[in-house]
Amino acid sequence: MTREPVAGPGADQGLEELLHFLRDARGFDFTGYKRSTLGRRIRKRMVDVGVQGYADYRDLLETDTGEFRTLFNTILINVTSVFRDPGAWDMLQREVVPQIVEEAGSDSEIRVWSAGCSSGEEAFSLAIMFAEVLGVEESLNRVKIYATDIDEEALREARSGLYSAKSLEPLPTELRERYFEQSGAKYVFRPDLRRRVIFGRHDITRDAPISRLDLLVCRNTLMYFNVEAQTQIVDRFHFALREGGHLFLGKAEMLLNDAERFEAVSIRQRIFRRRSGGDSTPYTPAAPKIRASTGIGTEMREATRTRQLRDLILDAAPSAGVALDAEGAVVMINSQARARFGLTAHDMGRPFQDLELSYRPIELRSLIDQATHERRTLRVNGAERHLGDMVQYFDVLIQPISGGPGLPVAVNITFIDVTLATQLKAEVKRVREDLETAYEELQSTNEELETTNEELQSSIEELETTNEELQSTNEELETTNEELQSGHEELETMNDEMRLRTADLDEARAFLEGVVGSIAAGVIVLSANMRVKSWNRGAIGLWGLRVDEVVDENFFALDFGLPTTELREVIQQCIASGERSKPLSIPAVNRIGRSINCLVTCSPFDGHNGGVVLLMEDVPHDTAD
């Protein structure tokens, strides 16, 4: 019996070390997940492989690369269905989507993100919902749905758009017939709408979010993360949504401390709306001033002096700044950037993507491409930079600089140090949380019941997850049972056929034994190697030997009244020619000791791989003569 690993302080340290190993070895960062859920899923896998400690399990992961895939599938619970929680989806389609369409205008693109899409049912539910509201043609022209997940196996299943009839049972029949086409025993999502759903791998805790969203759906995903990770994810979601954009969460998830950024559309259905404020304004370069001069030399000196002053002013700017040309090479680094990020004059002219600054404290390369393509300033608030035990916070501005109607000729990146403001904001938030905690302690019994209800909802979600796993196991067992039942029926059919054949053979055998036994003369059947195979009653009465004394014995070794050696040549000729021999009269002594003339006829026997049948009759001496 395999014992379950024991949890404790030492086990907690081992779990943390295992999580850091997974992050460093495979790039999967689970450190933001709730330790209770995460530890339970990992310990379940350890029990399955018969490992006691986290250190031993790490050794197994280092030697067995296939175990990584199994562990990730155990941790990443992909439980979803089409239009899961129908009441919430009905409200979304009835009240929220029409508002999104109205605010977007008649021609603007509607951008939707399904974060943590699992095997794709949620993303295709969104496509169906918008097609029902807008019509299929307009939805094809205007709606773009991004569907992301960290699980590559789930994404492969989602990209196929192929689902069983059982998984589509929650979908009304008319919608299934309208948006799915039958392919064998399964159903595939209609290809034209499928092309408007873009699947890709994305880690919501680490990767840059998709921006300018009208609707962001992330259901039953936040509940697996701890409070710190949830805060970071909600910050990213706030950045991703445009003003007035909607956020759709799962039943077990809430935004309790973000009332200043999100207003509740429906707390019961977990639908929220981003409040106004916080957007950066597009950068517009100032028009160059033209200075009149009295001579070419003076003009050049003035231009040189102006350029030097501009460079000094840029270098002395209070915020760190880096400028790139159209090719992505570094053309300016001011003194704050050199001091804060360790840049030097040798970094001038280098490709920006080769610098650590391009991806720390934040991934800037994709944001630079987005700002250049959209020709607008992007702002990322609260980017974290870790220096030992110290954490710095920066607001990062990416400003494309245009010299005319064409593409931007340069990009200016400004890092505004907001560490003090962020710390003060965190302190204010902490104080406010303390006040809210004190206030919550004075709340009525109704608030206590609501808290209990939320805990029950979380437990129900875990039970639903376990139920999904049990249902999957039950389906496999039912399939195996059907296969065994089919095999059992085949065996019963074969058994009946064998029974009938055995009865036929028994009947034929009894018939042949009756025929041979009824012959008054002695009948002896010999095999090809001269072993006795049959000895009828006539032979018993003639020679006095019982059947059990002669069967399978060599005929020529038997000692009875017939000189068998005189038959050897006749038997060999019969076998060789395949024809019956002439009757041969041989003097013999019968079972009672009386001398007789035995008339022997040898016939070839086709059964038992050849042999002969000997017919022996006792004839009077005068007849034999």
Legacy VTK file of the C-alpha trace (Angstrom):
# vtk DataFile Version 3.0
C-alpha trace
ASCII
DATASET POLYDATA
POINTS 625 float
0.000 0.000 0.000
1.317 3.472 -0.890
1.141 6.023 1.932
0.054 9.574 1.145
2.847 12.188 1.604
2.516 13.988 4.944
2.121 17.787 4.933
3.988 19.935 7.457
6.558 22.749 7.825
9.262 20.661 6.191
6.850 19.670 3.425
6.024 23.373 2.828
9.712 24.122 2.318
10.021 21.133 -0.016
6.990 22.314 -1.994
8.516 25.795 -2.437
11.809 24.276 -3.628
9.909 22.058 -6.086
7.976 25.068 -7.458
11.222 27.006 -8.017
12.663 23.960 -9.787
9.631 23.797 -12.118
9.980 27.509 -12.863
13.735 27.347 -13.570
13.727 24.003 -15.429
10.590 24.316 -17.569
9.499 27.971 -17.365
6.201 27.191 -15.638
5.792 29.585 -12.702
3.296 28.138 -10.218
4.567 30.231 -7.292
1.485 32.461 -7.512
-0.979 29.561 -7.113
-2.793 28.857 -3.858
-0.629 26.482 -1.848
-3.574 24.413 -0.564
-4.859 23.551 -4.048
-1.392 23.263 -5.567
-0.047 21.050 -2.773
-3.089 18.775 -2.968
-2.729 18.284 -6.736
1.031 17.597 -6.525
0.611 15.186 -3.597
-2.064 13.345 -5.609
0.470 12.816 -8.403
3.138 11.727 -5.885
0.763 9.082 -4.519
0.095 7.848 -8.070
3.818 7.279 -8.749
4.562 5.985 -5.221
6.875 8.816 -4.084
6.934 10.011 -0.452
8.851 13.312 -0.395
9.114 16.385 -2.613
12.884 15.871 -2.971
12.332 12.323 -4.270
9.682 13.587 -6.675
12.103 16.229 -7.965
14.641 13.454 -8.628
11.946 11.628 -10.615
11.226 14.775 -12.674
14.934 15.143 -13.468
15.179 11.575 -14.772
11.751 11.150 -16.390
10.875 14.012 -18.753
7.470 12.491 -19.477
6.477 13.041 -15.846
6.536 16.822 -16.426
3.629 16.543 -18.886
1.626 14.324 -16.522
2.231 16.682 -13.579
1.176 19.766 -15.567
-2.010 17.991 -16.686
-2.701 17.164 -13.025
-2.153 20.767 -11.873
-3.884 22.503 -14.789
-7.450 21.308 -14.264
-9.267 21.916 -17.552
-12.933 21.886 -16.561
-15.200 23.840 -18.890
-18.304 23.557 -21.050
-20.297 25.590 -23.545
-22.273 28.404 -21.869
-21.255 27.225 -18.404
-23.575 28.849 -15.797
-26.397 29.673 -18.281
-27.871 32.421 -16.079
-24.664 34.472 -16.209
-24.324 33.994 -19.991
-27.972 34.977 -20.533
-27.412 38.276 -18.728
-24.177 38.857 -20.635
-25.991 38.351 -23.971
-29.120 40.239 -22.963
-27.623 43.337 -21.294
-23.846 43.592 -21.726
-23.199 42.625 -25.349
-25.817 45.047 -26.782
-24.183 47.834 -24.750
-20.724 46.874 -26.090
-22.072 46.929 -29.670
-23.738 50.315 -29.131
-20.630 51.933 -27.619
-18.337 50.493 -30.307
-20.282 52.150 -33.121
-21.358 50.672 -36.413
-17.957 50.002 -38.007
-15.442 49.642 -35.142
-13.807 46.344 -34.338
-14.962 44.564 -31.161
-12.064 42.928 -29.307
-12.696 40.052 -26.871
-10.234 38.040 -24.785
-10.969 34.627 -23.216
-8.137 34.188 -20.672
-7.714 30.606 -19.459
-9.822 29.216 -22.310
-8.903 25.552 -21.622
-10.188 23.355 -24.493
-12.009 26.232 -26.228
-15.689 25.805 -25.292
-15.754 29.266 -23.665
-14.216 30.998 -26.695
-16.678 29.354 -29.083
-19.536 30.261 -26.723
-18.454 33.906 -27.114
-18.403 33.546 -30.905
-21.927 32.067 -30.872
-23.194 34.796 -28.530
-21.908 37.678 -30.687
-23.182 35.967 -33.857
-26.629 35.707 -32.264
-26.622 39.409 -31.306
-24.981 40.893 -34.428
-25.778 38.270 -37.029
-23.179 35.958 -38.537
-22.069 38.280 -41.368
-21.520 41.339 -39.184
-19.840 39.216 -36.521
-17.406 37.881 -39.135
-16.497 41.458 -40.112
-16.256 43.070 -36.677
-15.611 40.612 -33.823
-12.140 39.295 -33.047
-11.757 36.834 -30.164
-8.401 36.052 -28.566
-8.365 32.774 -26.596
-5.311 31.965 -24.477
-4.194 29.349 -21.996
-0.943 28.096 -20.469
-1.715 24.435 -21.315
-0.459 23.504 -24.808
-2.426 20.215 -24.880
-5.675 22.030 -24.121
-4.862 24.595 -26.846
-4.300 21.830 -29.411
-7.748 20.443 -28.611
-9.251 23.934 -28.771
-7.706 24.716 -32.175
-9.325 21.596 -33.666
-12.801 22.875 -32.706
-13.912 19.234 -32.460
-16.275 18.129 -29.649
-18.309 15.060 -28.740
-22.100 15.069 -28.657
-21.979 14.703 -24.864
-19.896 17.868 -24.405
-22.430 19.825 -26.511
-25.475 18.633 -24.542
-25.842 22.023 -22.708
-26.203 23.730 -26.119
-29.767 24.009 -27.489
-30.348 21.819 -30.550
-31.002 24.753 -32.904
-27.714 26.428 -31.900
-25.784 23.180 -32.305
-27.203 22.666 -35.794
-26.479 26.307 -36.718
-22.892 26.553 -35.452
-21.544 22.980 -35.537
-21.165 20.499 -38.382
-21.195 16.755 -37.733
-17.909 14.993 -38.506
-18.269 11.275 -37.849
-19.207 10.756 -34.214
-18.180 14.313 -33.272
-19.092 17.903 -34.134
-16.761 20.605 -35.511
-17.299 24.366 -35.083
-18.250 26.128 -38.338
-15.049 27.190 -40.177
-15.937 30.829 -41.007
-16.510 31.784 -37.365
-13.588 29.574 -36.287
-11.218 31.851 -38.218
-12.268 34.793 -36.018
-11.043 32.976 -32.883
-7.271 33.219 -32.376
-5.759 30.671 -29.974
-2.343 31.163 -28.387
-0.265 30.296 -25.330
-0.249 33.043 -22.693
0.657 33.192 -19.008
-1.581 35.795 -17.334
0.902 36.117 -14.450
3.920 36.954 -16.630
3.098 37.865 -20.242
1.970 41.287 -21.458
-1.843 41.500 -21.698
-3.832 41.997 -24.900
-4.925 45.640 -25.045
-7.957 47.778 -26.048
-10.463 45.104 -25.098
-14.226 45.536 -25.056
-14.830 42.316 -23.112
-12.449 40.185 -21.030
-13.652 36.761 -19.865
-11.647 34.958 -17.182
-13.859 32.478 -15.370
-12.829 30.171 -12.526
-9.133 30.889 -13.062
-8.312 33.562 -10.470
-9.490 31.264 -7.678
-6.393 29.068 -8.134
-4.012 31.993 -7.399
-3.030 33.564 -4.086
-3.921 37.161 -3.155
-0.677 38.707 -4.450
-0.939 36.967 -7.821
-4.640 37.868 -8.107
-3.792 41.553 -7.504
-1.149 41.531 -10.255
-3.499 39.776 -12.677
-6.335 42.241 -12.004
-3.876 45.110 -12.620
-3.050 43.584 -16.014
-6.754 43.123 -16.786
-7.395 46.784 -15.910
-4.645 47.828 -18.323
-6.027 45.519 -21.032
-9.600 46.879 -20.935
-10.545 50.127 -22.626
-12.618 52.636 -20.692
-16.055 51.118 -20.143
-14.811 47.622 -21.059
-16.425 44.697 -19.245
-14.834 41.962 -17.124
-16.668 38.609 -16.731
-15.453 36.403 -13.831
-16.450 33.002 -12.441
-18.906 32.275 -9.653
-16.191 31.822 -7.004
-14.336 35.073 -7.859
-14.884 38.686 -6.743
-13.285 42.149 -6.938
-13.628 43.122 -3.287
-10.956 45.865 -3.141
-11.150 47.406 -6.611
-14.288 49.516 -6.377
-12.318 52.594 -7.453
-11.346 50.932 -10.753
-14.282 48.614 -11.489
-17.987 49.130 -10.988
-20.252 46.122 -10.497
-22.763 45.523 -13.293
-24.018 42.349 -11.571
-22.328 41.028 -8.429
-24.476 37.889 -8.566
-23.302 37.047 -12.100
-19.767 38.449 -11.504
-19.878 41.023 -14.326
-17.869 44.255 -13.829
-17.146 47.391 -15.866
-13.923 49.409 -15.962
-14.370 52.939 -14.667
-13.188 55.972 -16.633
-9.758 57.497 -16.120
-6.130 56.393 -16.352
-5.570 56.466 -20.131
-2.453 58.139 -21.523
-2.818 60.786 -24.234
-1.125 60.426 -27.625
2.264 62.103 -27.933
2.387 65.021 -30.383
5.846 66.497 -31.148
6.184 70.260 -30.918
6.750 72.189 -34.130
10.426 73.218 -34.624
11.273 76.901 -34.166
13.171 78.729 -36.932
15.697 81.325 -35.714
16.720 84.161 -38.060
20.477 84.923 -38.330
22.659 87.440 -40.047
25.254 85.039 -41.403
26.027 81.440 -42.189
28.720 81.098 -39.527
26.526 82.622 -36.847
23.676 80.324 -37.863
25.913 77.266 -37.579
27.198 78.352 -34.177
23.642 78.963 -33.027
22.548 75.571 -34.344
25.449 73.852 -32.607
24.726 75.689 -29.363
21.009 74.831 -29.620
21.799 71.162 -30.221
24.161 71.100 -27.254
21.546 72.739 -25.029
18.924 70.224 -26.227
21.249 67.330 -25.495
22.055 68.716 -22.030
18.373 69.239 -21.277
17.498 65.700 -22.424
20.428 64.259 -20.473
19.389 66.124 -17.322
15.734 65.082 -17.518
14.446 63.960 -14.101
13.169 60.629 -15.480
15.234 57.903 -17.095
14.883 57.965 -20.876
16.097 55.906 -23.832
15.504 56.765 -27.495
15.566 54.334 -30.435
15.764 54.981 -34.151
13.456 53.388 -36.734
15.719 50.294 -36.881
15.506 49.709 -33.129
19.062 50.875 -32.349
19.765 52.965 -29.226
20.463 56.612 -30.148
20.096 58.370 -26.761
20.587 57.395 -23.111
20.188 60.134 -20.521
22.016 60.349 -17.196
19.102 58.926 -15.153
18.929 55.866 -17.443
22.693 55.345 -17.107
22.538 55.661 -13.332
19.447 53.548 -12.735
19.921 50.750 -15.279
23.715 50.513 -15.537
23.854 51.643 -19.182
27.032 53.157 -20.630
28.140 55.025 -23.728
29.154 51.667 -25.221
25.452 50.754 -25.422
24.829 53.577 -27.917
24.153 52.125 -31.361
23.406 48.637 -30.035
20.081 46.949 -30.907
17.686 47.661 -28.043
16.503 44.036 -28.027
20.017 42.972 -26.946
19.796 45.032 -23.746
18.389 43.618 -20.506
16.278 46.768 -20.302
14.203 45.512 -23.258
12.586 42.844 -21.097
13.229 43.980 -17.513
11.466 45.390 -15.591
8.838 44.807 -18.306
8.643 43.188 -21.738
9.021 46.291 -24.001
9.660 44.775 -27.422
6.040 43.883 -28.159
4.846 47.197 -26.695
7.245 49.137 -28.966
5.870 47.287 -31.990
2.306 48.012 -30.873
2.968 51.722 -30.255
4.734 52.075 -33.628
1.977 50.247 -35.489
-0.874 52.115 -33.775
1.004 55.460 -33.731
-0.023 56.276 -30.188
1.623 56.548 -26.804
1.346 53.511 -24.563
1.641 53.653 -20.790
2.289 50.765 -18.420
1.826 51.569 -14.761
3.574 49.980 -11.803
6.262 47.901 -13.541
8.322 46.175 -10.852
12.129 46.047 -10.789
13.764 43.890 -8.119
17.205 44.873 -6.785
18.039 42.344 -4.105
15.495 42.842 -1.324
14.457 46.222 -2.697
11.645 46.728 -5.222
11.398 49.753 -7.517
8.239 50.748 -9.389
8.171 52.573 -12.725
5.482 53.982 -14.989
6.758 53.317 -18.505
5.781 55.537 -21.476
6.458 54.365 -25.035
6.123 57.367 -27.399
6.461 56.953 -31.180
7.983 60.110 -32.731
6.850 60.971 -36.251
8.515 63.361 -38.664
5.654 63.383 -41.134
2.716 61.340 -42.359
4.773 58.133 -42.681
5.798 55.607 -40.040
7.467 56.920 -36.843
11.168 57.712 -37.245
12.020 57.081 -33.580
10.648 55.822 -30.269
11.223 57.508 -26.917
10.934 55.324 -23.789
10.571 57.107 -20.457
10.813 55.397 -17.063
9.089 57.478 -14.382
10.102 56.420 -10.878
6.878 56.032 -8.879
8.366 53.914 -6.101
7.525 56.415 -3.363
4.030 57.035 -4.717
3.433 53.301 -5.053
4.650 52.668 -1.527
2.442 55.460 -0.214
-0.473 54.078 -2.212
0.207 50.611 -0.808
0.350 52.075 2.685
-2.906 53.939 2.119
-4.400 50.770 0.748
-3.169 48.859 3.791
-4.653 51.410 6.165
-7.875 51.369 4.220
-7.912 47.585 4.346
-7.390 47.772 8.123
-10.359 50.113 8.340
-12.411 47.889 6.100
-11.446 44.909 8.245
-12.571 46.752 11.371
-15.787 47.709 9.603
-16.394 44.176 8.397
-16.131 42.908 11.980
-19.164 45.057 12.801
-21.261 43.843 9.910
-24.547 42.088 10.373
-25.311 38.377 10.208
-26.208 38.832 6.538
-22.579 39.670 5.682
-21.402 36.622 7.610
-23.823 34.496 5.594
-22.509 36.008 2.353
-18.945 35.164 3.373
-20.002 31.614 4.205
-21.774 31.417 0.851
-18.600 32.413 -0.982
-16.647 29.712 0.848
-19.324 27.172 -0.071
-19.176 28.292 -3.694
-15.417 27.693 -3.722
-15.966 24.219 -2.217
-18.707 23.517 -4.763
-16.305 24.475 -7.561
-13.731 22.009 -6.247
-16.430 19.339 -5.933
-17.536 20.063 -9.495
-13.928 19.603 -10.608
-13.742 16.270 -8.767
-17.123 15.278 -10.225
-15.842 15.994 -13.745
-12.865 13.724 -13.097
-15.131 10.978 -11.709
-17.481 11.315 -14.685
-14.534 10.915 -17.052
-13.366 7.803 -15.158
-16.934 6.412 -15.153
-17.198 6.877 -18.922
-13.950 4.961 -19.403
-15.228 2.158 -17.153
-18.524 2.024 -19.041
-16.624 1.744 -22.333
-14.467 -1.057 -20.927
-17.576 -2.838 -19.567
-19.255 -2.669 -22.972
-16.143 -4.123 -24.625
-16.027 -6.967 -22.054
-19.750 -7.635 -22.525
-19.285 -7.783 -26.294
-16.376 -10.228 -25.863
-18.475 -12.314 -23.460
-21.315 -12.538 -25.989
-18.875 -13.618 -28.714
-17.467 -16.332 -26.441
-20.968 -17.569 -25.606
-21.782 -17.771 -29.334
-18.579 -19.735 -29.973
-19.369 -21.990 -26.989
-22.836 -22.758 -28.411
-21.312 -23.626 -31.779
-18.731 -25.894 -30.121
-21.519 -27.573 -28.133
-23.445 -28.329 -31.329
-20.339 -29.664 -33.048
-19.499 -31.831 -30.035
-23.027 -33.278 -30.032
-22.728 -34.048 -33.766
-19.367 -35.704 -33.226
-20.672 -37.738 -30.291
-23.620 -38.890 -32.387
-21.377 -39.841 -35.327
-18.966 -41.629 -33.010
-21.768 -43.596 -31.370
-23.147 -44.510 -34.782
-19.761 -45.722 -36.068
-19.060 -47.664 -32.883
-22.492 -49.294 -33.207
-21.794 -50.247 -36.824
-18.347 -51.654 -36.075
-19.581 -53.450 -32.968
-22.473 -55.089 -34.809
-20.162 -56.800 -37.316
-19.822 -60.464 -36.322
-16.347 -60.771 -37.829
-13.321 -59.356 -36.080
-12.466 -55.815 -37.205
-9.117 -54.280 -36.215
-8.017 -50.767 -37.241
-4.282 -50.064 -37.308
-2.588 -46.651 -37.600
0.262 -45.948 -40.005
2.755 -46.895 -37.294
0.918 -50.187 -36.698
-0.680 -49.162 -33.412
-4.127 -50.628 -32.631
-6.789 -47.905 -32.873
-9.986 -49.984 -32.859
-10.834 -53.550 -31.641
-14.466 -54.573 -32.031
-16.568 -57.167 -30.198
-15.972 -59.709 -32.976
-12.203 -59.441 -32.356
-12.742 -59.788 -28.618
-14.838 -62.944 -29.117
-12.334 -64.365 -31.622
-9.049 -63.762 -29.771
-10.083 -63.193 -26.144
-8.267 -59.833 -25.680
-10.154 -56.841 -24.263
-10.060 -53.372 -25.810
-8.069 -51.768 -22.933
-5.389 -54.476 -23.379
-4.690 -53.746 -27.026
-5.509 -50.066 -27.842
-2.358 -48.060 -28.717
-0.249 -51.249 -28.533
1.938 -52.347 -31.439
-0.068 -54.924 -33.414
2.913 -57.124 -34.190
3.928 -57.197 -30.506
0.596 -58.611 -29.360
0.566 -62.227 -28.222
-2.661 -63.957 -29.308
-3.619 -66.911 -31.473
-2.907 -65.250 -34.814
0.673 -65.307 -36.185
0.777 -61.575 -37.033
4.194 -61.714 -38.677
2.588 -63.457 -41.678
0.453 -60.321 -42.195
3.329 -57.789 -42.235
4.017 -58.093 -45.983
0.292 -57.996 -46.872
-0.239 -54.863 -44.745
2.759 -53.075 -46.276
1.564 -53.842 -49.829
-1.937 -52.599 -48.972
-0.524 -49.331 -47.607
1.791 -48.894 -50.580
-0.829 -49.659 -53.254
-3.803 -48.141 -51.506
-5.925 -51.122 -52.591
-7.663 -53.951 -50.718
-5.701 -57.186 -50.550
-7.077 -60.600 -51.430
-8.342 -62.685 -48.521
-5.497 -64.560 -46.867
-6.123 -67.811 -44.938
-3.853 -68.187 -41.926
-3.908 -71.091 -39.428
-4.598 -69.750 -35.968
-5.844 -70.609 -32.471
-8.948 -68.852 -31.161
-9.636 -67.727 -27.602
-10.797 -71.193 -26.461
-7.700 -72.936 -27.836
-9.319 -74.448 -30.894
-7.364 -74.470 -34.157
-9.043 -72.466 -36.862
-8.433 -71.101 -40.312
-8.606 -67.262 -40.084
-9.500 -65.528 -43.342
-7.892 -62.032 -43.214
-8.716 -59.201 -45.630
-6.614 -55.993 -45.471
-8.136 -52.684 -46.640
-6.495 -49.214 -46.693
-7.813 -46.738 -44.061
-7.885 -43.029 -44.995
-8.383 -41.649 -41.472
-5.677 -40.943 -38.843
-2.997 -40.161 -41.430
-3.235 -43.568 -43.089
-3.357 -47.106 -41.775
-5.276 -50.298 -42.528
-8.475 -52.113 -41.534
-8.155 -55.856 -40.934
-11.294 -58.030 -41.358
-10.904 -61.474 -39.690
-13.316 -64.375 -40.070
-13.262 -67.908 -38.686
-13.916 -70.284 -41.641
-14.224 -74.095 -41.657
-11.166 -76.051 -42.773
-12.843 -77.327 -45.942
-13.829 -73.793 -46.967
-10.324 -72.529 -46.338
-8.924 -75.278 -48.443
LINES 1 626
625 0 1 2 3 4 5 6 7 8 9 10 11 12 13 14 15 16 17 18 19 20 21 22 23 24 25 26 27 28 29 30 31 32 33 34 35 36 37 38 39 40 41 42 43 44 45 46 47 48 49 50 51 52 53 54 55 56 57 58 59 60 61 62 63 64 65 66 67 68 69 70 71 72 73 74 75 76 77 78 79 80 81 82 83 84 85 86 87 88 89 90 91 92 93 94 95 96 97 98 99 100 101 102 103 104 105 106 107 108 109 110 111 112 113 114 115 116 117 118 119 120 121 122 123 124 125 126 127 128 129 130 131 132 133 134 135 136 137 138 139 140 141 142 143 144 145 146 147 148 149 150 151 152 153 154 155 156 157 158 159 160 161 162 163 164 165 166 167 168 169 170 171 172 173 174 175 176 177 178 179 180 181 182 183 184 185 186 187 188 189 190 191 192 193 194 195 196 197 198 199 200 201 202 203 204 205 206 207 208 209 210 211 212 213 214 215 216 217 218 219 220 221 222 223 224 225 226 227 228 229 230 231 232 233 234 235 236 237 238 239 240 241 242 243 244 245 246 247 248 249 250 251 252 253 254 255 256 257 258 259 260 261 262 263 264 265 266 267 268 269 270 271 272 273 274 275 276 277 278 279 280 281 282 283 284 285 286 287 288 289 290 291 292 293 294 295 296 297 298 299 300 301 302 303 304 305 306 307 308 309 310 311 312 313 314 315 316 317 318 319 320 321 322 323 324 325 326 327 328 329 330 331 332 333 334 335 336 337 338 339 340 341 342 343 344 345 346 347 348 349 350 351 352 353 354 355 356 357 358 359 360 361 362 363 364 365 366 367 368 369 370 371 372 373 374 375 376 377 378 379 380 381 382 383 384 385 386 387 388 389 390 391 392 393 394 395 396 397 398 399 400 401 402 403 404 405 406 407 408 409 410 411 412 413 414 415 416 417 418 419 420 421 422 423 424 425 426 427 428 429 430 431 432 433 434 435 436 437 438 439 440 441 442 443 444 445 446 447 448 449 450 451 452 453 454 455 456 457 458 459 460 461 462 463 464 465 466 467 468 469 470 471 472 473 474 475 476 477 478 479 480 481 482 483 484 485 486 487 488 489 490 491 492 493 494 495 496 497 498 499 500 501 502 503 504 505 506 507 508 509 510 511 512 513 514 515 516 517 518 519 520 521 522 523 524 525 526 527 528 529 530 531 532 533 534 535 536 537 538 539 540 541 542 543 544 545 546 547 548 549 550 551 552 553 554 555 556 557 558 559 560 561 562 563 564 565 566 567 568 569 570 571 572 573 574 575 576 577 578 579 580 581 582 583 584 585 586 587 588 589 590 591 592 593 594 595 596 597 598 599 600 601 602 603 604 605 606 607 608 609 610 611 612 613 614 615 616 617 618 619 620 621 622 623 624
